[in-house]
Amino acid sequence: MMNARRTQARQTNTEVPTTAPPAPSRQRIASTELIQGAREIIILHHGEEYLLRITKSGKLILNK
């Protein structure tokens, strides 16, 4: 009887949830710091150029 309880306990025992490591903090940069008064800037990423621009309505658009 005791062995049956131990077996049942082992079968119903699931992995103990572990706490995930904290996510690294992300760097936060204001768009005004990036744009610096311009309407468009070119961002270089892995040798490719991307155009970041601010629309008339104040939204950001990134194009390759």
PAPA-534916 format. One record per residue: residue number from 1; residue in one letter; x, y, z of N, C-alpha, C, O in turn. Coordinates in nm, 3 decimals. Layout:
% residues N
+-----+-----+---------+---------+---------+---------+---------+---------+---------+---------+---------+---------+---------+---------+
:   n : res :     n.x :     n.y :     n.z :    ca.x :    ca.y :    ca.z :     c.x :     c.y :     c.z :     o.x :     o.y :     o.z :
+-----+-----+---------+---------+---------+---------+---------+---------+---------+---------+---------+---------+---------+---------+
: NUM :   A :       X :       Y :       Z :       X :       Y :       Z :       X :       Y :       Z :       X :       Y :       Z :
...
+-----+-----+---------+---------+---------+---------+---------+---------+---------+---------+---------+---------+---------+---------+
***
This chain:
% residues 64
+-----+-----+---------+---------+---------+---------+---------+---------+---------+---------+---------+---------+---------+---------+
:   n : res :     n.x :     n.y :     n.z :    ca.x :    ca.y :    ca.z :     c.x :     c.y :     c.z :     o.x :     o.y :     o.z :
+-----+-----+---------+---------+---------+---------+---------+---------+---------+---------+---------+---------+---------+---------+
:   1 :   M :   0.082 :  -0.119 :   0.000 :   0.000 :   0.000 :   0.000 :   0.087 :   0.126 :   0.000 :   0.059 :   0.221 :  -0.073 :
:   2 :   M :   0.194 :   0.128 :   0.081 :   0.281 :   0.243 :   0.090 :   0.353 :   0.266 :  -0.044 :   0.369 :   0.381 :  -0.086 :
:   3 :   N :   0.396 :   0.158 :  -0.110 :   0.462 :   0.171 :  -0.240 :   0.368 :   0.230 :  -0.343 :   0.411 :   0.308 :  -0.428 :
:   4 :   A :   0.241 :   0.193 :  -0.340 :   0.143 :   0.246 :  -0.434 :   0.128 :   0.397 :  -0.416 :   0.115 :   0.470 :  -0.514 :
:   5 :   R :   0.129 :   0.443 :  -0.292 :   0.118 :   0.587 :  -0.267 :   0.241 :   0.663 :  -0.317 :   0.229 :   0.771 :  -0.374 :
:   6 :   R :   0.358 :   0.604 :  -0.296 :   0.480 :   0.668 :  -0.345 :   0.480 :   0.676 :  -0.497 :   0.517 :   0.779 :  -0.554 :
:   7 :   T :   0.439 :   0.568 :  -0.562 :   0.433 :   0.565 :  -0.708 :   0.335 :   0.669 :  -0.758 :   0.364 :   0.742 :  -0.853 :
:   8 :   Q :   0.218 :   0.676 :  -0.695 :   0.117 :   0.773 :  -0.735 :   0.170 :   0.915 :  -0.714 :   0.147 :   1.002 :  -0.799 :
:   9 :   A :   0.239 :   0.939 :  -0.605 :   0.295 :   1.071 :  -0.578 :   0.397 :   1.108 :  -0.685 :   0.402 :   1.223 :  -0.729 :
:  10 :   R :   0.479 :   1.011 :  -0.726 :   0.578 :   1.038 :  -0.830 :   0.511 :   1.066 :  -0.964 :   0.558 :   1.151 :  -1.039 :
:  11 :   Q :   0.404 :   0.996 :  -0.994 :   0.337 :   1.013 :  -1.123 :   0.265 :   1.147 :  -1.131 :   0.258 :   1.206 :  -1.239 :
:  12 :   T :   0.211 :   1.195 :  -1.020 :   0.137 :   1.321 :  -1.024 :   0.229 :   1.440 :  -1.000 :   0.189 :   1.555 :  -1.020 :
:  13 :   N :   0.351 :   1.414 :  -0.958 :   0.444 :   1.522 :  -0.931 :   0.493 :   1.579 :  -1.065 :   0.550 :   1.507 :  -1.146 :
:  14 :   T :   0.470 :   1.705 :  -1.085 :   0.519 :   1.770 :  -1.207 :   0.642 :   1.851 :  -1.172 :   0.676 :   1.867 :  -1.055 :
:  15 :   E :   0.709 :   1.900 :  -1.273 :   0.829 :   1.979 :  -1.249 :   0.794 :   2.103 :  -1.169 :   0.689 :   2.164 :  -1.188 :
:  16 :   V :   0.882 :   2.138 :  -1.081 :   0.862 :   2.257 :  -1.000 :   0.890 :   2.378 :  -1.087 :   0.997 :   2.386 :  -1.148 :
:  17 :   P :   0.795 :   2.472 :  -1.094 :   0.821 :   2.590 :  -1.178 :   0.939 :   2.669 :  -1.124 :   0.952 :   2.691 :  -1.003 :
:  18 :   T :   1.025 :   2.710 :  -1.214 :   1.141 :   2.789 :  -1.174 :   1.117 :   2.935 :  -1.211 :   1.040 :   2.965 :  -1.302 :
:  19 :   T :   1.181 :   3.020 :  -1.141 :   1.168 :   3.162 :  -1.170 :   1.262 :   3.195 :  -1.286 :   1.380 :   3.161 :  -1.284 :
:  20 :   A :   1.207 :   3.262 :  -1.386 :   1.288 :   3.299 :  -1.501 :   1.385 :   3.410 :  -1.461 :   1.352 :   3.494 :  -1.378 :
:  21 :   P :   1.503 :   3.408 :  -1.520 :   1.597 :   3.515 :  -1.488 :   1.542 :   3.649 :  -1.536 :   1.470 :   3.653 :  -1.635 :
:  22 :   P :   1.574 :   3.757 :  -1.469 :   1.521 :   3.886 :  -1.510 :   1.569 :   3.923 :  -1.650 :   1.683 :   3.896 :  -1.687 :
:  23 :   A :   1.481 :   3.983 :  -1.726 :   1.516 :   4.025 :  -1.862 :   1.613 :   4.143 :  -1.853 :   1.601 :   4.228 :  -1.766 :
:  24 :   P :   1.710 :   4.147 :  -1.946 :   1.802 :   4.260 :  -1.943 :   1.726 :   4.389 :  -1.973 :   1.633 :   4.389 :  -2.054 :
:  25 :   S :   1.765 :   4.496 :  -1.908 :   1.694 :   4.621 :  -1.931 :   1.724 :   4.671 :  -2.072 :   1.836 :   4.656 :  -2.122 :
:  26 :   R :   1.625 :   4.729 :  -2.132 :   1.640 :   4.782 :  -2.267 :   1.681 :   4.928 :  -2.259 :   1.637 :   5.002 :  -2.171 :
:  27 :   Q :   1.765 :   4.968 :  -2.351 :   1.804 :   5.107 :  -2.356 :   1.689 :   5.187 :  -2.413 :   1.629 :   5.149 :  -2.514 :
:  28 :   R :   1.657 :   5.297 :  -2.350 :   1.546 :   5.382 :  -2.394 :   1.602 :   5.513 :  -2.446 :   1.673 :   5.584 :  -2.375 :
:  29 :   I :   1.571 :   5.543 :  -2.572 :   1.620 :   5.666 :  -2.636 :   1.500 :   5.742 :  -2.688 :   1.417 :   5.686 :  -2.760 :
:  30 :   A :   1.490 :   5.868 :  -2.653 :   1.380 :   5.951 :  -2.703 :   1.400 :   5.975 :  -2.852 :   1.512 :   5.994 :  -2.898 :
:  31 :   S :   1.291 :   5.974 :  -2.926 :   1.300 :   5.995 :  -3.071 :   1.361 :   6.131 :  -3.102 :   1.428 :   6.148 :  -3.203 :
:  32 :   T :   1.337 :   6.228 :  -3.015 :   1.395 :   6.361 :  -3.037 :   1.547 :   6.358 :  -3.030 :   1.614 :   6.437 :  -3.097 :
:  33 :   E :   1.603 :   6.267 :  -2.948 :   1.749 :   6.252 :  -2.943 :   1.802 :   6.190 :  -3.072 :   1.908 :   6.228 :  -3.120 :
:  34 :   L :   1.727 :   6.095 :  -3.128 :   1.769 :   6.032 :  -3.254 :   1.756 :   6.129 :  -3.371 :   1.850 :   6.146 :  -3.449 :
:  35 :   I :   1.643 :   6.192 :  -3.382 :   1.613 :   6.278 :  -3.496 :   1.686 :   6.412 :  -3.489 :   1.728 :   6.465 :  -3.592 :
:  36 :   Q :   1.700 :   6.467 :  -3.371 :   1.769 :   6.595 :  -3.347 :   1.720 :   6.707 :  -3.438 :   1.799 :   6.776 :  -3.501 :
:  37 :   G :   1.589 :   6.724 :  -3.444 :   1.530 :   6.834 :  -3.520 :   1.504 :   6.805 :  -3.667 :   1.436 :   6.884 :  -3.733 :
:  38 :   A :   1.556 :   6.696 :  -3.720 :   1.533 :   6.662 :  -3.861 :   1.400 :   6.589 :  -3.876 :   1.342 :   6.545 :  -3.776 :
:  39 :   R :   1.354 :   6.575 :  -3.998 :   1.233 :   6.496 :  -4.025 :   1.269 :   6.353 :  -4.064 :   1.187 :   6.263 :  -4.054 :
:  40 :   E :   1.393 :   6.334 :  -4.109 :   1.438 :   6.202 :  -4.154 :   1.583 :   6.180 :  -4.111 :   1.662 :   6.275 :  -4.104 :
:  41 :   I :   1.616 :   6.054 :  -4.082 :   1.755 :   6.016 :  -4.058 :   1.779 :   5.881 :  -4.125 :   1.686 :   5.805 :  -4.148 :
:  42 :   I :   1.904 :   5.854 :  -4.154 :   1.941 :   5.723 :  -4.209 :   2.009 :   5.646 :  -4.097 :   2.100 :   5.696 :  -4.031 :
:  43 :   I :   1.963 :   5.522 :  -4.077 :   2.020 :   5.434 :  -3.976 :   2.093 :   5.321 :  -4.049 :   2.035 :   5.256 :  -4.136 :
:  44 :   L :   2.218 :   5.299 :  -4.013 :   2.295 :   5.189 :  -4.072 :   2.284 :   5.069 :  -3.980 :   2.307 :   5.079 :  -3.859 :
:  45 :   H :   2.246 :   4.954 :  -4.039 :   2.231 :   4.830 :  -3.964 :   2.283 :   4.716 :  -4.048 :   2.227 :   4.685 :  -4.153 :
:  46 :   H :   2.391 :   4.652 :  -4.003 :   2.455 :   4.541 :  -4.075 :   2.484 :   4.579 :  -4.220 :   2.460 :   4.500 :  -4.311 :
:  47 :   G :   2.536 :   4.699 :  -4.242 :   2.573 :   4.743 :  -4.376 :   2.457 :   4.788 :  -4.463 :   2.478 :   4.827 :  -4.577 :
:  48 :   E :   2.336 :   4.784 :  -4.412 :   2.217 :   4.827 :  -4.487 :   2.171 :   4.962 :  -4.434 :   2.184 :   4.991 :  -4.315 :
:  49 :   E :   2.115 :   5.044 :  -4.524 :   2.061 :   5.174 :  -4.484 :   1.911 :   5.166 :  -4.467 :   1.840 :   5.108 :  -4.549 :
:  50 :   Y :   1.863 :   5.225 :  -4.358 :   1.720 :   5.234 :  -4.330 :   1.686 :   5.380 :  -4.309 :   1.762 :   5.454 :  -4.246 :
:  51 :   L :   1.572 :   5.422 :  -4.360 :   1.527 :   5.559 :  -4.346 :   1.421 :   5.565 :  -4.236 :   1.317 :   5.499 :  -4.246 :
:  52 :   L :   1.447 :   5.643 :  -4.133 :   1.351 :   5.666 :  -4.026 :   1.299 :   5.808 :  -4.043 :   1.376 :   5.903 :  -4.044 :
:  53 :   R :   1.169 :   5.820 :  -4.057 :   1.114 :   5.954 :  -4.076 :   0.992 :   5.976 :  -3.988 :   0.925 :   5.882 :  -3.945 :
:  54 :   I :   0.965 :   6.103 :  -3.963 :   0.848 :   6.142 :  -3.885 :   0.745 :   6.195 :  -3.985 :   0.775 :   6.283 :  -4.066 :
:  55 :   T :   0.623 :   6.141 :  -3.978 :   0.516 :   6.185 :  -4.067 :   0.458 :   6.318 :  -4.018 :   0.491 :   6.365 :  -3.909 :
:  56 :   K :   0.373 :   6.378 :  -4.100 :   0.306 :   6.504 :  -4.062 :   0.222 :   6.486 :  -3.937 :   0.204 :   6.581 :  -3.860 :
:  57 :   S :   0.171 :   6.364 :  -3.916 :   0.088 :   6.339 :  -3.797 :   0.172 :   6.297 :  -3.676 :   0.117 :   6.265 :  -3.571 :
:  58 :   G :   0.307 :   6.297 :  -3.691 :   0.395 :   6.269 :  -3.579 :   0.427 :   6.123 :  -3.555 :   0.484 :   6.088 :  -3.452 :
:  59 :   K :   0.392 :   6.036 :  -3.650 :   0.423 :   5.894 :  -3.637 :   0.560 :   5.865 :  -3.697 :   0.607 :   5.937 :  -3.784 :
:  60 :   L :   0.623 :   5.757 :  -3.649 :   0.753 :   5.714 :  -3.702 :   0.734 :   5.606 :  -3.807 :   0.653 :   5.515 :  -3.789 :
:  61 :   I :   0.808 :   5.617 :  -3.916 :   0.805 :   5.514 :  -4.020 :   0.949 :   5.478 :  -4.053 :   1.033 :   5.565 :  -4.074 :
:  62 :   L :   0.975 :   5.347 :  -4.056 :   1.107 :   5.296 :  -4.088 :   1.099 :   5.219 :  -4.218 :   1.022 :   5.122 :  -4.229 :
:  63 :   N :   1.177 :   5.261 :  -4.318 :   1.180 :   5.195 :  -4.449 :   1.321 :   5.152 :  -4.481 :   1.419 :   5.215 :  -4.440 :
:  64 :   K :   1.331 :   5.042 :  -4.555 :   1.461 :   4.995 :  -4.602 :   1.491 :   5.060 :  -4.735 :   1.596 :   5.035 :  -4.794 :
+-----+-----+---------+---------+---------+---------+---------+---------+---------+---------+---------+---------+---------+---------+
***
